[in-house]
Amino acid sequence: MQIRWIPAFSALAVATLAFAAKITTDYDHHVNFGTYHTYSWIGVRAGNSLWQDRIQRAVDMALAGKGWMKVLSGGQTSVSAFGRTREQDTLQTFYDGFPGWGWRGWGGGIGTATTEVQPTEIGSLTVDIFDTGNKKLIWRGTATGTLSSNPEKNDKTLDKSVMEMFQKFPPQEKG
């Protein structure tokens, strides 16, 4: 019974990891983020205006949650975001006939393996924050992950990824 449960659990764990977004952030370690409290948008570029609005809303919510205030113009910082999608081929191999493995005494009979190329849609989002005064990049966050064919699921993934991106924002000054 345990032998059947372990492969099922492993498959579930792999499926969960496949849909998790990879989040990275970087920042200028010489900047005191405690001096910034307002931001203005430079712009958002994405595949269409629906996604532009969703990205801006998600970033606005994350920054508001950190106590930053959005102003129409003249913010201490300027924010830009760029979202894009690309297609990536994924190889899926299916094995038919367990005896076909023929490995370390297992089987040895004839089995077949079929490999298919499946296109996978990958989405990425980059959010940049600049010091408005000197136009210098002070913070960058990126999120990359597999997209679903379900727009509502992608919307939830976007919100979760942006919140995770801003989880340790603003960076704390190192003493």
Kinemage of the C-alpha trace (Angstrom):
@kinemage 1
@onewidth
@group {chain A} dominant
@subgroup {mainchain}
@vectorlist {calphas} color= white
{ca met a 1} P 0.000 0.000 0.000
{ca gln a 2} L 2.823 2.403 0.783
{ca ile a 3} L 4.481 1.634 -2.544
{ca arg a 4} L 1.405 2.896 -4.417
{ca trp a 5} L 1.122 6.000 -2.214
{ca ile a 6} L 4.733 7.197 -2.672
{ca pro a 7} L 4.581 7.527 -6.489
{ca ala a 8} L 1.223 9.339 -6.238
{ca phe a 9} L 2.666 11.763 -3.666
{ca ser a 10} L 5.794 12.302 -5.795
{ca ala a 11} L 3.709 13.104 -8.863
{ca leu a 12} L 1.645 15.603 -6.847
{ca ala a 13} L 4.794 17.287 -5.500
{ca val a 14} L 6.294 17.603 -8.991
{ca ala a 15} L 3.040 19.022 -10.380
{ca thr a 16} L 2.912 21.602 -7.573
{ca leu a 17} L 6.498 22.690 -8.199
{ca ala a 18} L 5.911 23.013 -11.932
{ca phe a 19} L 3.341 25.755 -11.388
{ca ala a 20} L 5.313 27.737 -8.803
{ca ala a 21} L 6.771 30.988 -10.080
{ca lys a 22} L 10.473 31.629 -9.707
{ca ile a 23} L 10.936 34.979 -7.945
{ca thr a 24} L 14.174 36.962 -7.787
{ca thr a 25} L 14.918 40.443 -6.493
{ca asp a 26} L 17.963 42.680 -6.486
{ca tyr a 27} L 18.609 46.198 -5.259
{ca asp a 28} L 21.234 48.894 -4.825
{ca his a 29} L 22.796 48.089 -1.456
{ca his a 30} L 23.905 51.723 -0.991
{ca val a 31} L 20.362 53.137 -1.093
{ca asn a 32} L 18.446 53.990 2.084
{ca phe a 33} L 14.922 52.868 1.167
{ca gly a 34} L 13.598 54.467 4.365
{ca thr a 35} L 13.756 57.861 2.630
{ca tyr a 36} L 11.212 56.853 -0.047
{ca his a 37} L 7.469 56.950 0.546
{ca thr a 38} L 5.865 57.884 -2.808
{ca tyr a 39} L 5.956 56.545 -6.343
{ca ser a 40} L 4.642 57.388 -9.791
{ca trp a 41} L 4.227 55.058 -12.737
{ca ile a 42} L 6.444 55.385 -15.800
{ca gly a 43} L 4.385 52.719 -17.527
{ca val a 44} L 3.414 49.089 -17.898
{ca arg a 45} L 3.997 47.043 -21.039
{ca ala a 46} L 2.318 43.685 -21.459
{ca gly a 47} L 0.632 41.662 -24.179
{ca asn a 48} L -2.635 43.583 -23.885
{ca ser a 49} L -4.325 46.284 -21.840
{ca leu a 50} L -6.110 43.720 -19.630
{ca trp a 51} L -2.760 42.427 -18.388
{ca gln a 52} L -1.328 45.930 -18.125
{ca asp a 53} L -4.151 46.858 -15.744
{ca arg a 54} L -3.773 43.632 -13.747
{ca ile a 55} L -0.021 44.112 -13.360
{ca gln a 56} L -0.399 47.738 -12.274
{ca arg a 57} L -3.146 46.813 -9.792
{ca ala a 58} L -1.040 44.001 -8.282
{ca val a 59} L 2.044 46.231 -7.885
{ca asp a 60} L -0.082 49.090 -6.478
{ca met a 61} L -1.531 46.713 -3.862
{ca ala a 62} L 1.916 45.394 -2.904
{ca leu a 63} L 3.422 48.885 -2.533
{ca ala a 64} L 0.380 50.197 -0.630
{ca gly a 65} L 0.820 47.255 1.733
{ca lys a 66} L 4.351 48.516 2.399
{ca gly a 67} L 3.135 52.032 3.202
{ca trp a 68} L 4.118 53.611 -0.109
{ca met a 69} L 1.707 56.090 -1.649
{ca lys a 70} L 0.983 56.350 -5.369
{ca val a 71} L 0.970 59.882 -6.802
{ca leu a 72} L 0.106 60.774 -10.392
{ca ser a 73} L 3.435 62.512 -10.986
{ca gly a 74} L 6.468 63.665 -9.072
{ca gly a 75} L 6.874 60.633 -6.812
{ca gln a 76} L 10.192 60.104 -5.071
{ca thr a 77} L 10.477 56.888 -7.073
{ca ser a 78} L 9.289 55.866 -10.520
{ca val a 79} L 7.969 52.384 -11.289
{ca ser a 80} L 7.889 50.497 -14.565
{ca ala a 81} L 6.788 46.957 -15.331
{ca phe a 82} L 7.261 44.721 -18.341
{ca gly a 83} L 5.340 41.479 -18.815
{ca arg a 84} L 5.805 39.026 -21.656
{ca thr a 85} L 5.086 35.452 -22.647
{ca arg a 86} L 7.113 32.969 -24.620
{ca glu a 87} L 6.612 29.416 -25.743
{ca gln a 88} L 8.993 26.734 -24.521
{ca asp a 89} L 9.029 23.115 -25.633
{ca thr a 90} L 8.668 20.513 -22.896
{ca leu a 91} L 9.472 16.841 -23.488
{ca gln a 92} L 6.993 14.338 -22.036
{ca thr a 93} L 8.080 10.671 -22.079
{ca phe a 94} L 5.588 7.880 -21.490
{ca tyr a 95} L 6.678 4.288 -20.802
{ca asp a 96} L 4.581 1.325 -21.881
{ca gly a 97} L 5.271 -2.068 -20.359
{ca phe a 98} L 7.069 -2.101 -17.002
{ca pro a 99} L 9.183 -5.141 -17.940
{ca gly a 100} L 10.787 -3.019 -20.673
{ca trp a 101} L 12.947 -1.250 -18.146
{ca gly a 102} L 15.419 -4.141 -18.004
{ca trp a 103} L 17.486 -2.471 -15.273
{ca arg a 104} L 19.283 -4.277 -12.421
{ca gly a 105} L 17.279 -7.412 -12.759
{ca trp a 106} L 13.922 -5.684 -13.281
{ca gly a 107} L 12.108 -7.119 -16.210
{ca gly a 108} L 14.177 -7.335 -19.320
{ca gly a 109} L 11.177 -7.806 -21.563
{ca ile a 110} L 10.268 -5.530 -24.421
{ca gly a 111} L 8.632 -2.185 -23.638
{ca thr a 112} L 8.316 1.085 -25.489
{ca ala a 113} L 8.952 4.697 -24.660
{ca thr a 114} L 7.129 7.497 -26.448
{ca thr a 115} L 8.355 11.077 -26.199
{ca glu a 116} L 6.174 13.991 -27.226
{ca val a 117} L 7.079 17.642 -27.558
{ca gln a 118} L 4.495 19.809 -25.821
{ca pro a 119} L 4.606 23.591 -26.131
{ca thr a 120} L 4.404 25.300 -22.735
{ca glu a 121} L 3.548 28.992 -22.295
{ca ile a 122} L 5.962 30.735 -19.917
{ca gly a 123} L 5.160 34.163 -18.493
{ca ser a 124} L 7.639 36.627 -17.027
{ca leu a 125} L 7.235 39.940 -15.238
{ca thr a 126} L 9.943 42.473 -14.424
{ca val a 127} L 9.227 45.379 -12.075
{ca asp a 128} L 11.801 48.180 -11.832
{ca ile a 129} L 11.900 51.009 -9.295
{ca phe a 130} L 14.037 54.064 -10.038
{ca asp a 131} L 15.055 57.041 -7.939
{ca thr a 132} L 13.159 59.802 -9.740
{ca gly a 133} L 15.768 62.467 -8.949
{ca asn a 134} L 18.784 60.759 -10.500
{ca lys a 135} L 16.904 58.201 -12.669
{ca lys a 136} L 19.026 55.397 -11.215
{ca leu a 137} L 17.634 51.866 -10.897
{ca ile a 138} L 17.376 51.066 -7.175
{ca trp a 139} L 15.302 47.836 -7.124
{ca arg a 140} L 14.299 45.080 -9.547
{ca gly a 141} L 11.978 42.124 -9.073
{ca thr a 142} L 11.304 39.344 -11.560
{ca ala a 143} L 8.825 36.488 -11.638
{ca thr a 144} L 8.831 33.662 -14.162
{ca gly a 145} L 6.458 30.707 -14.328
{ca thr a 146} L 4.288 28.409 -16.374
{ca leu a 147} L 0.977 29.893 -17.486
{ca ser a 148} L -2.346 28.114 -17.353
{ca ser a 149} L -4.971 28.072 -20.082
{ca asn a 150} L -7.339 29.462 -17.418
{ca pro a 151} L -7.142 33.320 -17.252
{ca glu a 152} L -8.560 33.439 -13.701
{ca lys a 153} L -5.842 31.069 -12.494
{ca asn a 154} L -3.182 33.226 -14.184
{ca asp a 155} L -4.632 36.321 -12.496
{ca lys a 156} L -4.333 34.653 -9.067
{ca thr a 157} L -0.800 33.507 -9.895
{ca leu a 158} L 0.109 37.084 -10.860
{ca asp a 159} L -1.210 38.467 -7.551
{ca lys a 160} L 0.598 35.784 -5.537
{ca ser a 161} L 3.858 36.268 -7.453
{ca val a 162} L 3.850 40.055 -7.036
{ca met a 163} L 3.110 39.745 -3.301
{ca glu a 164} L 5.993 37.293 -2.972
{ca met a 165} L 8.216 39.606 -5.040
{ca phe a 166} L 7.583 42.446 -2.584
{ca gln a 167} L 7.668 40.242 0.533
{ca lys a 168} L 11.039 41.607 1.732
{ca phe a 169} L 10.512 45.093 0.303
{ca pro a 170} L 11.784 47.642 1.096
{ca pro a 171} L 15.195 46.141 1.722
{ca gln a 172} L 16.445 46.795 5.230
{ca glu a 173} L 19.564 48.868 5.746
{ca lys a 174} L 22.514 46.741 6.808
{ca gly a 175} L 24.062 48.039 9.978
